[in-house]
Amino acid sequence: MAGLMKRMSLIFRAKANKVLDRAEDPRETLDYSYTKQLELLQKVRRGVADVTTSRKRLELQAQQLQQQVEKLDNQARAALAQGREDLAREALTRKSALQNQIADLQAQHANLQAEEEKLTLAAQRLQAKVDAFRLKKETIKATYTAAEAQTRIGEAFSGISEEMGDVGLAIQRAEDKTQAMQARASAIDELLASGALEDVTGTTKDDIQAELDRMASTNQVELELARMKNELSAGKPTPALGAGSGGEAGSASPAASETEGSV
């Protein structure tokens, strides 16, 4: 059972992959990838801006603490001038605590600055990659479009495209039907000529009758030729060539023609 399910899953994935591959347009895929890279670049830039904002905030806090340090230093000096050593000590104690906070802020500021530099460099590199990908994407899209157009033109000329394929099939069917009709007509003619089929109109003769008719016609020609020869040998006047059957010139004999010429 497990083997059957595994095989069904493999067949389903193969068919789904084939359908998706047929539906996929490389140009759309490249545009989608470019959009995702732009979104990633935007996130990196936003990260750089956030780090820079944090660094500026630390700088402001350090400046405020430094102002307080200077203020406490002045207060300590004033207290000592007025003989208040205890008050001066308290001011210096607070000053020392603030200086420690300033040192911590400076350390954090250095870390943020280093992080900002890394993110800035990464953003620049990513920007360069995105620009290179955009150029390559447009080149691939133009090449694919040209190849697609060339393929469609070739398919149209060769008749293997879907539209031209239908036309080619229609032409092939028409030629097949024409050949079948010609073969049927030829077969019917042969059957009529052999007498296997009867001509209901009576205009078609079988081959035997046609041969008999031809022999009869030949015999009649021979008989007519023999009759003419007999007439010539008997001295019957011969009509002139080209004369009609009832014309006067045709009825004149060669002797009469010679007599008229002498007068």
C-alpha positions in Angstrom: 0.0 0.0 0.0 2.8 2.3 0.9 4.5 1.6 -2.5 1.3 2.4 -4.3 0.8 5.7 -2.5 4.4 6.6 -3.2 4.0 5.9 -6.9 0.7 7.9 -7.1 2.5 10.8 -5.4 5.3 10.6 -7.8 3.0 10.6 -10.8 1.0 13.5 -9.4 4.1 15.6 -8.8 5.4 14.8 -12.3 2.1 15.8 -14.0 1.8 18.9 -11.8 5.4 19.9 -12.7 4.7 19.5 -16.4 1.6 21.6 -16.2 3.4 24.3 -14.2 6.4 24.2 -16.6 4.0 24.7 -19.5 2.2 27.6 -17.8 5.4 29.3 -16.7 6.6 32.4 -18.6 10.3 33.0 -17.9 9.8 36.8 -18.4 7.2 36.9 -15.6 9.4 34.8 -13.4 12.4 37.1 -13.9 10.2 40.2 -13.2 9.0 38.6 -10.0 12.5 37.8 -8.9 13.6 41.4 -9.7 10.7 42.7 -7.6 11.7 40.4 -4.6 15.3 41.7 -4.9 14.1 45.3 -4.8 12.0 44.5 -1.7 15.1 42.9 -0.1 17.2 46.0 -1.0 14.5 48.2 0.5 14.7 46.2 3.8 18.4 46.6 3.9 18.2 50.3 3.4 15.5 50.5 6.0 17.8 48.7 8.4 20.6 51.2 7.7 18.3 54.0 8.4 17.2 52.4 11.7 20.8 51.9 12.8 21.7 55.4 11.9 18.7 56.7 13.9 19.8 54.7 16.9 23.4 56.1 16.6 22.1 59.6 16.4 19.9 59.0 19.5 23.0 57.8 21.4 24.9 60.9 20.3 22.2 63.1 21.7 22.1 61.3 25.0 25.9 61.5 25.2 25.7 65.2 24.6 23.1 65.7 27.3 25.1 63.7 29.8 28.2 65.6 28.9 26.4 68.9 29.6 25.3 67.5 33.0 28.9 66.4 33.7 30.2 70.0 33.0 27.4 71.4 35.1 28.4 69.1 38.1 32.0 70.0 37.6 31.1 73.7 37.9 29.0 73.0 40.9 31.8 71.1 42.6 34.2 74.0 41.9 31.7 76.5 43.3 31.1 74.3 46.4 34.9 74.1 47.1 35.1 77.9 46.6 32.5 78.3 49.3 34.2 75.8 51.6 31.5 73.1 51.1 33.8 70.1 50.5 31.0 67.6 51.2 28.8 69.2 48.5 31.7 69.2 46.1 32.3 65.5 46.8 28.6 64.7 46.0 28.8 66.6 42.8 31.9 64.9 41.8 30.4 61.5 42.6 27.4 62.2 40.3 29.8 63.4 37.7 31.7 60.2 37.8 28.5 58.1 37.4 27.5 60.2 34.4 31.0 59.7 32.9 30.6 56.0 33.2 27.2 56.2 31.4 28.9 58.3 28.7 31.6 55.6 28.3 28.9 53.0 27.9 27.1 55.1 25.3 30.3 55.6 23.4 30.9 51.9 23.3 27.3 51.3 22.0 27.8 54.2 19.6 31.0 52.5 18.2 29.1 49.2 17.8 26.2 50.9 16.0 28.6 52.8 13.8 30.4 49.6 12.8 27.0 47.9 12.1 25.9 50.9 10.1 29.0 50.7 8.0 28.5 47.0 7.3 24.8 47.5 6.4 25.8 50.4 4.1 28.4 48.3 2.4 25.9 45.4 2.1 23.3 47.7 0.6 25.8 49.0 -1.9 26.8 45.5 -3.0 23.1 44.4 -3.1 22.3 47.5 -5.2 25.1 46.6 -7.7 23.8 43.0 -7.9 20.2 44.2 -8.4 21.3 46.5 -11.2 23.3 43.7 -12.9 20.3 41.3 -12.5 18.0 44.0 -14.1 20.3 44.3 -17.1 20.6 40.5 -17.5 16.9 40.1 -17.0 16.0 42.6 -19.8 18.6 40.9 -22.1 17.1 37.5 -21.4 13.5 38.8 -21.9 14.4 40.3 -25.2 16.2 37.2 -26.4 13.3 35.0 -25.2 10.8 37.2 -27.0 12.8 37.1 -30.2 13.2 33.3 -30.0 9.5 32.9 -29.3 8.5 35.1 -32.3 11.0 33.1 -34.5 9.6 29.8 -33.3 6.0 30.9 -34.0 7.0 32.1 -37.5 8.8 28.8 -38.1 5.8 26.8 -36.8 3.5 28.8 -39.1 5.7 28.1 -42.1 6.1 24.4 -41.3 2.5 23.9 -40.4 3.2 22.4 -37.0 1.5 25.2 -35.0 -1.9 24.6 -33.6 -3.7 27.0 -36.0 -1.7 25.9 -39.1 -1.9 22.3 -38.0 -5.7 22.5 -38.3 -5.4 23.9 -41.8 -2.9 21.2 -42.7 -5.2 18.5 -41.4 -8.1 19.9 -43.3 -6.1 19.9 -46.6 -5.0 16.4 -45.9 -8.6 15.2 -45.4 -9.7 17.0 -48.6 -6.9 15.3 -50.5 -7.8 11.9 -49.1 -11.5 12.3 -49.9 -10.6 13.4 -53.5 -8.3 10.4 -54.0 -11.0 8.1 -52.6 -13.6 9.6 -54.9 -11.3 9.3 -57.9 -10.6 5.7 -57.1 -14.4 4.9 -56.8 -15.1 6.6 -60.1 -12.4 4.6 -61.8 -13.7 1.4 -60.3 -17.2 2.1 -61.4 -16.0 2.8 -65.0 -14.1 -0.5 -65.0 -17.2 -2.4 -63.7 -19.4 -0.8 -66.3 -16.9 -1.5 -69.1 -16.7 -5.2 -68.0 -20.4 -5.5 -67.7 -20.4 -6.3 -64.0 -22.6 -3.3 -63.6 -25.5 -2.4 -65.8 -25.8 1.1 -67.2 -29.4 2.1 -66.6 -29.1 4.9 -69.2 -27.8 2.5 -71.9 -25.1 4.9 -73.0 -22.3 2.7 -71.8 -21.3 -0.5 -73.6 -19.3 -3.3 -72.2 -16.0 -4.2 -73.7 -17.3 -7.2 -75.7 -20.1 -5.1 -77.3 -17.6 -2.3 -78.0 -15.3 -4.8 -79.7 -18.2 -6.2 -81.8 -19.2 -2.7 -82.8 -15.7 -1.8 -83.8 -15.4 -5.0 -85.9 -18.8 -4.2 -87.6 -17.6 -0.7 -88.3 -14.4 -2.1 -89.8 -16.3 -4.6 -92.0 -18.5 -1.8 -93.2 -15.6 0.3 -94.2 -14.0 -2.6 -96.1 -17.3 -3.3 -97.9 -17.6 0.3 -98.9 -14.0 0.4 -100.1 -14.6 -2.7 -102.2 -17.7 -1.2 -103.7 -15.9 2.0 -104.7 -13.1 0.0 -106.3 -15.7 -2.0 -108.4 -17.3 1.3 -109.5 -14.0 2.7 -110.6 -13.1 -0.5 -112.5 -16.6 -0.4 -114.2 -15.9 3.2 -115.5 -18.5 5.0 -113.4 -17.8 8.8 -113.3 -15.8 9.8 -110.3 -16.8 13.0 -108.5 -14.1 15.7 -108.2 -12.4 16.2 -104.9 -14.0 18.9 -102.7 -17.3 18.9 -104.7 -20.6 18.4 -103.0 -22.7 15.4 -103.5 -25.4 17.3 -105.6 -23.1 19.9 -107.4 -22.8 20.2 -111.2 -19.0 20.3 -111.3 -19.0 17.1 -109.3 -21.2 15.4 -111.8 -19.1 16.3 -114.9 -16.9 13.6 -116.4 -13.2 14.1 -117.3 -14.0 13.8 -121.0 -16.7 16.6 -120.8 -14.2 18.8 -119.0 -11.7 18.4 -121.9 -14.4 19.2 -124.5 -15.4 22.4 -122.8 -11.7 23.5 -122.5 -11.1 23.1 -126.3 -14.2 25.3 -127.2 
